[in-house]
Amino acid sequence: MTDALAPQPGERVADIGCGPGFLALEIGNAVGPGGRVWGVDLSEPMLALARERCARLPWIALEAADATALPFPDEEFDAAVSVQVYEYVPAVERAVSELFRILKSGGRAVIMATDWDSILWHSGNPERMRCVLSAWDEHLHDPRLPRSIRALLRNAGFVVGETSVVPQLNPAYDENTYSVGLIPLIQAFVAGRRGVSADEAADWVADLRTLGERGEYFFCLNQYLFTATKPAA
């Protein structure tokens, strides 16, 4: 993400949906004390983690805010980034318009979104996997946002640049991987939704662990990275 955004020393950058602050910290290191990073998120627990992580860089500011009503003046930032945020926003057109508004003329934007239909997750019970993933779709507003984000950016006034795919490929069961970190979140969310019982969710987890022990675990999910520029005045 930082390579695509290419933050420069002295720049002002917005991190929309900053979560626990990993990316804000990277950007803060890049812009240096002459720059400024503002991270916003709706989750106070995430902001608390971000404040702890970024505490040594006083030029990083973090606050609670909604992506559809950003608390910044017009044309405040040289660049902005948003990672896996807009798929959770019902009024995504408004959020993209806000992104356009806060950027300076010539400002850069980088957005990453996931298409959950791209998932490949090996299972000993494919029908149960289908049911679990169908229930998991309810955790966000648009599980297929990458298909429409380019049009949303253009409609907001952006010039859309390159699009690239960023696969999350986990060919083994490893506690430090993206997919294994998702497993307990999915289990807790899907129990009781779309006919998935708590017992079925637990059996789904047990099946994945068994596949891991056998060396048969496999997961791949495509995330899509979009770059855009606000035209120069």
Long-range contacts (C-beta under 8 A, 24 or more apart in sequence): 1-26, 1-81, 1-83, 1-110, 1-112, 1-225, 2-26, 2-27, 2-30, 4-110, 4-225, 4-227, 5-79, 5-81, 5-108, 5-110, 6-79, 6-108, 7-31, 7-35, 7-79, 8-35, 8-78, 9-34, 9-35, 10-34, 10-35, 11-35, 11-78, 11-79, 12-36, 12-37, 12-38, 12-76, 12-77, 12-78, 12-79, 13-37, 13-38, 13-77, 13-78, 13-79, 13-80, 13-81, 14-38, 14-39, 14-40, 14-70, 14-72, 14-76, 14-77, 14-79, 14-80, 14-81, 14-102, 15-39, 15-40, 15-80, 15-81, 15-82, 16-40, 16-67, 16-70, 16-80, 16-81, 16-82, 16-85, 16-95, 16-99, 17-41, 17-67, 17-82, 17-83, 17-84, 17-85, 18-46, 18-47, 18-50, 18-62, 19-43, 19-46, 19-49, 19-50, 19-83, 20-46, 20-49, 20-50, 20-53, 21-46, 21-49, 21-50, 21-51, 21-52, 21-53, 21-54, 21-60, 21-62, 22-53, 23-81, 23-83, 24-50, 24-53, 24-54, 24-60, 24-62, 25-53, 25-54, 25-57, 25-60, 27-81, 28-54, 28-57, 28-59, 28-60, 29-57, 31-59, 32-59, 33-58, 33-59, 35-59, 36-60, 36-61, 37-61, 38-62, 38-63, 38-72, 38-77, 39-63, 40-64, 40-65, 40-67, 40-70, 40-71, 41-65, 42-66, 67-95, 67-98, 67-99, 68-94, 68-95, 68-98, 69-98, 70-98, 70-99, 70-101, 70-102, 72-102, 73-102, 74-101, 74-102, 75-101, 75-102, 75-103, 75-104, 75-105, 75-107, 76-102, 76-103, 76-104, 77-102, 77-103, 77-104, 77-107, 78-103, 78-104, 78-107, 78-108, 79-103, 79-107, 79-108, 79-109, 79-110, 80-107, 80-108, 80-109, 80-110, 81-109, 81-110, 81-111, 82-109, 82-110, 82-111, 82-112, 83-111, 83-112, 84-112, 84-113, 84-114, 84-223, 86-111, 86-113, 86-142, 86-145, 86-149, 87-113, 87-114, 87-140, 87-141, 87-142, 87-143, 87-145, 88-140, 88-141, 89-141, 90-141, 92-141, 92-142, 92-145, 92-152, 93-152, 93-155, 93-156, 96-152, 96-153, 96-155, 96-156, 97-156, 99-156, 100-156, 100-157, 100-158, 100-230, 103-230, 104-230, 105-230, 105-231, 105-232, 105-233, 106-229, 106-230, 106-231, 106-232, 107-229, 107-230, 108-227, 108-228, 108-229, 108-230, 109-153, 109-158, 109-227, 109-228, 109-229, 109-230, 110-225, 110-226, 110-227, 110-228, 111-149, 111-153, 111-225, 111-226, 111-228, 112-166, 112-223, 112-224, 112-225, 112-226, 113-145, 113-146, 113-149, 113-223, 113-224, 113-226, 114-143, 114-145, 114-146, 114-221, 114-222, 114-223, 114-224, 115-143, 115-144, 115-145, 115-146, 115-147, 115-222, 115-223, 115-224, 116-143, 116-144, 116-221, 117-143, 117-144, 118-220, 118-221, 118-222, 119-219, 119-220, 119-221, 120-218, 120-219, 120-220, 120-221, 121-179, 121-218, 121-219, 121-220, 122-211, 122-216, 122-217, 122-218, 122-219, 123-204, 123-207, 123-208, 123-211, 124-207, 124-210, 124-211, 125-203, 125-204, 125-207, 128-200, 128-203, 128-204, 128-207, 129-204, 131-194, 131-195, 131-196, 131-200, 132-186, 132-190, 132-196, 132-200, 132-201, 132-204, 134-194, 135-189, 135-190, 135-193, 135-194, 135-195, 135-196, 136-186, 136-189, 136-190, 138-189, 138-193, 138-194, 139-189, 146-224, 146-226, 149-224, 149-226, 150-226, 153-226, 153-228, 157-230, 157-231, 158-228, 158-229, 158-230, 158-231, 159-228, 159-229, 159-230, 159-231, 160-226, 160-227, 160-228, 161-226, 161-227, 161-228, 161-229, 162-226, 162-227, 163-224, 163-225, 163-226, 163-227, 164-224, 164-225, 165-222, 165-223, 165-224, 165-225, 166-222, 166-223, 166-224, 166-225, 167-220, 167-221, 167-222, 167-223, 168-219, 168-220, 168-221, 168-222, 168-223, 169-219, 169-220, 170-217, 170-218, 170-219, 170-220, 171-217, 171-218, 171-219, 172-212, 172-215, 172-217, 173-208, 173-209, 173-211, 173-212, 173-213, 173-217, 177-219, 178-219, 178-221, 179-219, 179-221, 183-208
